[in-house]
Structure formats: structure tokens, C-alpha cells
């Protein structure tokens, strides 16, 4: 009987891909449960949406810490610690009788997710060549979003068959499996620090969270100087584009379930199926998106991935049926598919190896504000004017992001034989 032999690269990526899929399944199971949680704890729909806000706050806190940890200690620590936090948080949410504990657990899940996320990317970047970067990151982001194929539908069905607490218990099991995968994943070690005092200072600061924040603030300008001068404006645009991307995704996660329930009268399983449709298109886009990012150009993916959500957000409030909502969620899936790793690839293209974790974390930390803004502002708007209004309010931000990517940002992909705009080899 023939056996399948994986090469070194495939063996290194396999546990990273598997844990990525699990991460997407775990959190997405919670999304269609938000209206049920609102009923169970006797809170408003807008208040229930703040579960996603809490998740975003946790990601905001964890992202800069993750960047420092990866640049100082390597990736494996984050690959184990992140999902371990998720295990504890999900188990707590499954047993608590208080809504505010659910919020705290969601924040802890976000913290663990961000600590794990950058470690996963750096581990993968360390395995592949720069010309495979887009396809590798496309696979990561694609599998994470493809969790929407299974997670929301499973969460909705599990809630209807058992209760919402069973969803959190299932989440805890998935996160526990991710811990095991993290322990056997490739450990991307940082370059030797030599006698650089800033690196020794960051090692010490990891045991003092406030000192970590001060260190990040004081070193931000120094980090920017590590980027080639011709690409600093591009890095700023990538930050704003990621902000708009996070706002788009978290608005879909937090407000779309409320819109589906309150405006369309859909059940949790039907709402979960909407997300599964979107996730299915993301899965289909994994290979073509990776090809576009690596062979055609990063901007050919980043621009439409921000422009298409603008169209969807303008049309969602006028939706009055499941089929119309499914069509718009298909557009959302296409946009997510085209965004698979393109913004991250562009960032890693221009980030020197010794600062890639912190530059990626800086971009993501600022962008996480978008992730917090969407459910927070969207929840307020949902309570005051209905869930559909939030999409109209957020749509101009997506349009600005697409225009900046199209007309201000530079293409960071260096094609074979081209020297124009070439970034340093260290990037």
C-alpha cells in the first residue's frame, strides 16, 4: 500500500494549518448564538453584540504582547499559550450564570487568539520562501475563515439541540486540540540579539504589562525607521486598510446575526447557514487568491477585498429575504477570499526580519480599534435605529480604504527579474 510522504515544508505547515482551521471553527460557533444569549440573560440585542466588542478588546491587548514575545522568544510559546487561554475562557463561559462573565471570557478568548495568531504567521513565514508567502498566508486566512463553513452552522444546531452552553464547551475542546498542535509546531526563533539593549529591555518588560506598553510607544518611531523610506506611506495605508478590514469583519460577525434575527426573522441555524455560505466561498478562493497575491500583485487582491464590502454594506439594510442576504454574504465571502493574506503579505514584504513581529503587531494593534468599534458602535446603533443602520454608517470607511490602497499604496511584490521598488532582502 502506497504511503503519502510530505516534504519538510508541508510537514512544518500541517499543524499550523490544522490549528488555524480549529481557531476559525471555535469562535465562529458563538456568532449565531448572540440573540439566544440576549434572551437567556435578559439583555438587549445591542448588549449581546458587545460580546464581540469584548473579543476585540482582548485582541487589542494581546496583539502587541504577541509581537514582542515572537521577536524575543520565538513562536512556539505563543502557539501554546494562546489556545490554552481559550480553553479556560470557553469553559468559564459554559458554566457562568452572569452575563458580565461571558463578556470577560470573550475578552480572554480574544487575548488568546491574538497571541496565537501572530506566532502562527511568523512560524509559517520562517518555513516558506518569500515567493510562497502569499499562498501560505492565503491558506492560513482561508482555512480560518473556512471555519465559518462548520462553526456557525454547528453552533446554531448545537444550540437548538442542547443549549448555548454546549457551544462554549465544544469551543473548549477545539482549543485544547489547538494547544497540542502548537506544542509540535515549528518554532521560529528570532535573530540573535547580540548586545542590542532594547532587546534585553523587552525581555524584562514581558513580566510587566505596563512596561510593555511604554516600550512599544517609545520604540514605534524606531520601528518605522526600519522600513525602507519609499514604503513608509504604504505601511501607513496598510494600517488603515487593516482597520477598515477588521471593522468590516467584526461588523458582519456582531451585527449580521442581529439583523438576520430582528429584521429577517431567521433562526440560529439559518443565520449560521448564511455564514457557512460566506465561508464556502472563502474556501473556494484560497488557491486563486494565493496565486493573485504571489504572481499578479498584492494590490490586485487588497483593493477589491476592501471595495466589495463597501457594496455589500450599502445593500444589506435593504435586504428583506434569506436569498438576498445569502447573495450579499456571498459577496462578503468573495471579499474575504481576496483579502486572504494580502495585507499581511504586503507588511512582511517591507518588514526587516528582526522587527517583523512588532511591525505586524503594530499594524494589527491599531487596526484592532476597528474590530472594537464595529460591535460597540454597531450595537448602539442597533438599539437606537435598528441593525441595518450600522452597515450604512460604516460603509464610507471601507470606500476610503479601497481608494487609499488603489492610489496611495505601492505594490510590494517584487516579480522575477524586476528591480523597481525592490525592498531589502532582509524583508
Secondary structure, DSSP 8 states (H G I E B T S, - for coil): -------HHHHHHHHHHHHHHHHHHHHHHHHTTHHHHHHHTT--HHHHHHHHHHHHHHHHHHHHHHHHHHHHH-SHHHHHHHHHHHHHHHHHHHH-S-HHHHHHHHHHHHHHHHHHHHHHHHHHHHHS-GGGHHHHHHHHHHHHHHHHHHHHHHHHHHHHHT-HHHHHHHHHHHHHHHHHHHHTS--------TT-HHHHHHHHHTT-HHHHHHHHHHHHHHHHHTS-GGGHHHHHHHHHHHHHHHHHHHHHHHHHHHHHHHTT---HHHHHHHHHHHHHHHHHHHHHHHHIIIII-SHHHHHHHHHHHHHHHHHHTT--SHHHHHHHHHHHHHHHHHTTTHHHHHHHHHS-GGGHHHHHHHHHHHHHHHHHHHHHHHHHHHHHH-HHHHHHHHHHHHHHHHHHHHHTS------TT--TT---TT-
